[in-house]
Amino acid sequence: MEMIYLLQEVLEIRWPILLFELIFLFGGIMLVVTGTKVRKQSKSTALMSIILGVIIILISLYLLLWAVMFGYNA
């Protein structure tokens, strides 16, 4: 039960930064999906989109973890 209260407190305090990072995560996912769909039309654009999407996803996941575990000032 304490874990639920802790998670709820973390979300209440840090929701603006978490929302901002989730938007970037969603954007990275959209880049990867778009890259796979355009693969037949332009291979270089698809590759660039997929690579950029994966980089954005990895950075967003790292920042989300950092924000949840340590907060704003860490």
C-alpha positions as CSV (number, residue, x, y, z in Angstrom):
1,M,0.0,0.0,0.0
2,E,2.8,2.4,0.8
3,M,4.1,2.0,-2.8
4,I,0.8,3.2,-4.2
5,Y,0.9,6.3,-2.0
6,L,4.5,7.0,-2.9
7,L,3.7,6.7,-6.6
8,Q,0.7,9.0,-6.2
9,E,2.7,11.6,-4.4
10,V,5.4,11.5,-7.1
11,L,2.9,12.0,-9.8
12,E,1.1,14.9,-8.0
13,I,4.4,16.7,-7.4
14,R,6.1,16.1,-10.7
15,W,3.3,15.9,-13.2
16,P,4.3,18.9,-15.4
17,I,7.8,17.6,-16.2
18,L,6.5,14.1,-16.6
19,L,3.9,15.3,-19.1
20,F,6.5,17.2,-21.0
21,E,8.8,14.1,-21.2
22,L,5.9,11.9,-22.2
23,I,5.1,14.2,-25.1
24,F,8.7,13.8,-26.3
25,L,8.4,10.0,-25.8
26,F,5.3,9.9,-27.9
27,G,7.0,12.0,-30.6
28,G,9.9,9.6,-30.7
29,I,7.5,6.7,-31.1
30,M,5.7,8.5,-33.9
31,L,9.1,9.1,-35.7
32,V,9.9,5.4,-35.6
33,V,6.4,4.5,-36.9
34,T,6.6,7.1,-39.7
35,G,10.1,5.8,-40.6
36,T,8.9,2.3,-41.0
37,K,5.9,3.4,-43.1
38,V,8.0,5.6,-45.5
39,R,10.7,2.9,-45.9
40,K,9.6,2.0,-49.4
41,Q,9.4,5.5,-50.7
42,S,12.7,6.9,-49.4
43,K,15.2,4.7,-47.6
44,S,17.4,7.6,-46.4
45,T,14.5,9.5,-44.9
46,A,13.2,6.4,-43.3
47,L,16.6,5.6,-41.8
48,M,17.1,9.1,-40.5
49,S,13.6,9.1,-39.0
50,I,14.0,5.8,-37.2
51,I,17.5,6.7,-35.8
52,L,16.2,10.1,-34.6
53,G,13.1,8.4,-33.1
54,V,15.1,5.8,-31.2
55,I,17.5,8.5,-29.8
56,I,14.6,10.6,-28.6
57,I,12.9,7.5,-27.1
58,L,16.0,6.5,-25.2
59,I,16.7,10.0,-23.9
60,S,13.0,10.5,-22.9
61,L,13.0,7.2,-21.0
62,Y,16.2,8.1,-19.2
63,L,14.8,11.5,-18.3
64,L,11.5,10.0,-17.1
65,L,13.4,7.6,-14.9
66,W,15.6,10.4,-13.5
67,A,12.6,12.6,-12.8
68,V,10.6,9.9,-11.0
69,M,13.5,8.7,-9.0
70,F,15.3,11.9,-8.1
71,G,13.1,14.8,-8.9
72,Y,13.7,18.2,-10.4
73,N,16.8,19.4,-8.6
74,A,18.9,16.2,-8.8
